[in-house]
Amino acid sequence: MHQTQPPIPLPDGNGYPHSIPPSPSEIPDVFDRIAHILLETWTETGFGHLEIESERIKSDKIRVIVKGSTYYRFVLSDQDVKTWKANSLNP
């Protein structure tokens, strides 16, 4: 798995915790965070919820929000998506 520094927890405007990973975000960061949330959930209780939201915030940027007990936000460029897609389809 792609290793990054742990995200920095910050409260959002609604009082819910979320974290912002180090910049720039990369697609492996998103999948690493999903795996981390699932493994943490399965280890602790086996019960949980995982939600992933994606929206275009600029013509070349996509915001991805991974929600578990803590929220994690990533911003990916179109080039990140193209590169990751090319690499994952042609290992």
Secondary structure by P-SEA (a helix, b strand, c coil): cccccbbbbbbccccbbbbbccccccaaaaaaaaaaaaaaaaaccccbbbbbbbbbccccbbbbbbbccbbbbbbbcaaaaaaaaaaaacc
